[in-house]
Amino acid sequence: MAKKVEFYFISLNNDLGITNYSVREFFDSIEQRMILSEEDKTFVREMNGKRIRLFPFYYTATHRQLVIPFGKLKNKNPYWENEEHQLEEVPIQLYDVNSLGYDDEYNVMILTTNKEGPSVKDIEEYLNTFLSQDTGLFVKIEPIMHNTGIEAIRRAEIVRSITLQLDLWQPLNNFYINEVNRNQPRTLLSAVRGIAEIAKDEGDSKTLSLTLGLGNDKGKGASLNLENLLFLLERLNINEDFVKEITVRYKNGKDQVLDRARLKQTQILLSYNCSCTGNQVSPQVLIDNVNAAVEEKVTEIVRAKRMYFENIRQCDIEEIQIVANWNNEVE
């Protein structure tokens, strides 16, 4: 498992959402502060009983991708045999490490999976210590979820039906965020939205089950419009609480048996297995693999990126001043 890396989006947000402030510029500012700093302790943070720091950056030849190692200080050092052949605790600071890779072109983040190293939450919290509250900005890291059920449907030749089960007790606001407004041409998604809204507001319904199918058309090659269905599935945002389940009946050929995909149950974190000889992905191994990892998963990344960065807010800050003297800085 330690050879696996996982994909995330990282952004600088404010209270209104994702801003257009460059994550790469933020990383560059931290590195510049590191280069100019005369005190190594500047980059050590004590958080929730963990002592965490970052280390010098790695770059690909094109500088399009970088890797930042993050270390969590071991609570207990192992023992070694000294010159007198006696066992003693290793007299140096040892860190468990996870490394963050970043690709400029796709604004995508890759993280190694050493369970003993800093977690995603640790790294997010650590990076936020470099931002002054005066900026109104904060770092947000979100996983890129890959739906294996949708991928199976994307490859399907025939889709016979799709059933949406919606929980109308849950807020529907996020259902509308990325949708066309009411003055634009009708779409399948806007129709589903309208039915859900009427069922909730006028019918006082708590749940809604809606099936789109082929009715009496039993032809072997009969199929719903796959392109429109995929648009609907992507825009619904399966992760939302109001989506209880989405079930699709499909098959991969006219003579194949019908299969069933339950999409709420097939969400997994997008990942890639690195090529390396050791048991863990070191910073050097990650920088050697980052381009191949992005290239292999580029279709999923681009699709998720379009949704994640769709509603970017303007940020008027020209340059962030990095906070070095954090209030919990270790002396």
Salt bridges, closest charged atoms under 4 A:
GLU6 OE2 - LYS4 NZ 3.58
ASP28 OD1 - ARG24 NE 3.18
GLU39 OE2 - LYS41 NZ 3.74
ASP40 OD2 - ARG53 NH1 2.61
GLU46 OE1 - ARG51 NE 3.30
GLU81 OE2 - HIS85 ND1 2.80
ASP96 OD1 - LYS74 NZ 3.10
ASP103 OD2 - ARG64 NH2 2.74
ASP104 OD2 - ARG24 NH1 2.46
GLU105 OE1 - ARG64 NH1 2.99
ASP122 OD1 - LYS50 NZ 3.02
GLU124 OE1 - LYS121 NZ 3.13
GLU142 OE2 - LYS140 NZ 3.68
GLU151 OE2 - ARG154 NE 3.42
GLU151 OE2 - ARG303 NH1 3.13
GLU197 OE1 - ARG182 NH2 2.99
ASP204 OD1 - LYS206 NZ 3.43
GLU234 OE2 - ARG154 NH2 3.25
GLU234 OE2 - ARG303 NE 3.34
GLU234 OE1 - ARG306 NH2 3.09
ASP255 OD1 - LYS220 NZ 3.38
GLU296 OE2 - LYS297 NZ 3.61
GLU310 OE2 - ARG235 NH1 3.24
GLU331 OE1 - LYS41 NZ 2.98
